[in-house]
Amino acid sequence: MKKIVLLFSLVLFAFTFSSCRKKGDTIANIYVKDETNLSVSGAMVILYGTNTGNTPQQVAVFDTLYTNSTGLASFNFNDIYQLGQAGVAVLDIKAQKLNKIGQGIIKIEAETVNEETVFIQP
């Protein structure tokens, strides 16, 4: 009887202290500024991946948002990143408003808030 109680206690202890780790948010914040370093609201921001190999073009990420009143476009990559994955992505950035355009690159690291600033100019 003592062995059964001890075994049950060990199993209960193991289930109590073992749990799955919850995945944190993977966010990319893109700030858009003009040539005078002022935040640009309403700018279109496109994040996209480009193919670096000799295989046919396959774009896994292509997303578009518009900046808010503080010049921020915030992209959520929780659906793309999976726990245990080695990395997320290195993406190209294109920002545009009227005749002003800017480009950049952002490395998306898992479970962090990644930030980049793009300056647009005529």
C-alpha positions as CSV (number, residue, x, y, z in Angstrom):
1,M,0.0,0.0,0.0
2,K,2.9,2.4,0.8
3,K,4.4,1.8,-2.6
4,I,1.1,2.7,-4.3
5,V,0.8,5.9,-2.3
6,L,4.4,6.8,-3.0
7,L,4.0,6.1,-6.7
8,F,0.8,8.2,-6.8
9,S,2.6,11.0,-5.0
10,L,5.5,11.0,-7.4
11,V,3.1,11.0,-10.4
12,L,1.2,13.9,-8.9
13,F,4.4,15.8,-8.2
14,A,5.6,15.3,-11.7
15,F,2.4,16.6,-13.3
16,T,2.3,19.5,-10.9
17,F,5.7,20.9,-11.7
18,S,5.9,20.1,-15.4
19,S,4.1,22.4,-17.7
20,C,4.4,23.7,-21.3
21,R,6.1,27.0,-21.8
22,K,3.8,29.7,-23.2
23,K,5.0,31.3,-26.4
24,G,5.8,35.1,-26.0
25,D,4.8,37.7,-28.6
26,T,6.9,38.2,-31.6
27,I,6.3,41.8,-32.7
28,A,7.9,44.1,-35.4
29,N,7.4,47.8,-34.8
30,I,8.3,50.0,-37.7
31,Y,8.6,53.8,-37.1
32,V,8.3,56.0,-40.2
33,K,9.9,59.5,-40.1
34,D,10.4,62.1,-42.8
35,E,13.6,63.9,-43.8
36,T,13.2,66.4,-40.9
37,N,12.9,63.5,-38.3
38,L,9.2,64.1,-37.8
39,S,6.9,61.1,-37.4
40,V,4.7,60.4,-40.4
41,S,1.1,59.2,-39.9
42,G,-0.8,57.4,-42.6
43,A,2.3,56.0,-44.4
44,M,2.0,52.6,-46.0
45,V,4.5,50.1,-44.6
46,I,5.1,46.8,-46.4
47,L,7.1,44.0,-44.8
48,Y,8.2,41.2,-47.2
49,G,10.7,38.5,-47.5
50,T,12.9,38.0,-50.6
51,N,14.3,34.8,-52.0
52,T,18.1,34.6,-51.6
53,G,18.6,31.2,-53.3
54,N,18.4,29.9,-56.9
55,T,15.0,28.4,-56.4
56,P,11.8,30.0,-57.8
57,Q,10.6,33.0,-56.0
58,Q,8.5,32.0,-52.9
59,V,7.5,34.8,-50.5
60,A,6.5,33.5,-47.1
61,V,5.8,36.9,-45.6
62,F,4.1,39.8,-47.2
63,D,2.1,42.2,-45.0
64,T,1.0,45.8,-45.2
65,L,-0.1,48.2,-42.5
66,Y,-0.5,52.0,-42.2
67,T,1.2,54.0,-39.5
68,N,-0.8,55.5,-36.7
69,S,-0.6,59.1,-35.4
70,T,2.8,58.5,-33.9
71,G,4.3,57.1,-37.1
72,L,4.2,53.5,-35.9
73,A,3.1,50.3,-37.8
74,S,3.1,47.3,-35.5
75,F,3.2,43.8,-37.1
76,N,2.4,40.6,-35.1
77,F,4.3,37.5,-36.1
78,N,2.8,35.1,-33.5
79,D,1.3,32.9,-36.3
80,I,4.6,32.6,-38.1
81,Y,6.9,31.8,-35.2
82,Q,6.6,28.4,-33.6
83,L,8.3,27.3,-30.3
84,G,11.6,25.6,-31.0
85,Q,12.1,27.3,-34.3
86,A,15.7,28.5,-34.9
87,G,14.8,32.0,-36.1
88,V,11.9,33.9,-37.6
89,A,12.9,36.1,-40.6
90,V,14.9,38.9,-42.0
91,L,12.5,41.1,-43.9
92,D,12.7,44.0,-46.3
93,I,10.7,47.2,-45.4
94,K,9.2,49.6,-47.8
95,A,7.5,52.7,-46.5
96,Q,5.7,55.3,-48.7
97,K,3.4,58.3,-48.4
98,L,2.6,60.3,-51.5
99,N,5.8,61.0,-53.3
100,K,8.1,60.1,-50.3
101,I,9.6,56.6,-50.2
102,G,12.0,54.8,-47.8
103,Q,13.4,51.3,-47.5
104,G,15.1,49.2,-44.8
105,I,15.7,45.8,-43.4
106,I,14.6,44.3,-40.1
107,K,15.6,41.1,-38.4
108,I,12.7,39.5,-36.6
109,E,13.9,37.7,-33.4
110,A,11.6,35.3,-31.6
111,E,9.5,36.4,-28.7
112,T,10.7,40.0,-28.6
113,V,9.6,43.4,-29.8
114,N,11.8,44.1,-32.8
115,E,12.1,47.8,-33.8
116,E,13.3,49.7,-36.9
117,T,13.0,53.2,-38.1
118,V,12.6,54.0,-41.8
119,F,13.2,57.5,-43.1
120,I,11.1,58.6,-46.2
121,Q,12.1,61.4,-48.5
122,P,11.2,62.6,-52.0
